[in-house]
């Protein structure tokens, strides 16, 4: 796992997401634009961060489409209630 984001350890930068996926940062933004990457958290106008837990789970489940991942998360939440 790459080093934690300097701002918040529970969030990841695009560079950290790229390292986790073993792709370039440019590829991260391309995947995001194409709708193939889970949406980031927006921190103001110049900060893009992803939830570390969400990225880890997304990778663990095989990098499904954002819509598919949302269904998986909802099913997991329902199973724990």
Secondary structure, DSSP 4 states (H G I P E B T S, - for coil): -PPPPSS-TTEE-HHHHHHHHTS-HHHHHHHHHTT-SPPPEEETTTEEEEEHHHHHHHHHTT---HHHHHHHHHHHHHHT-
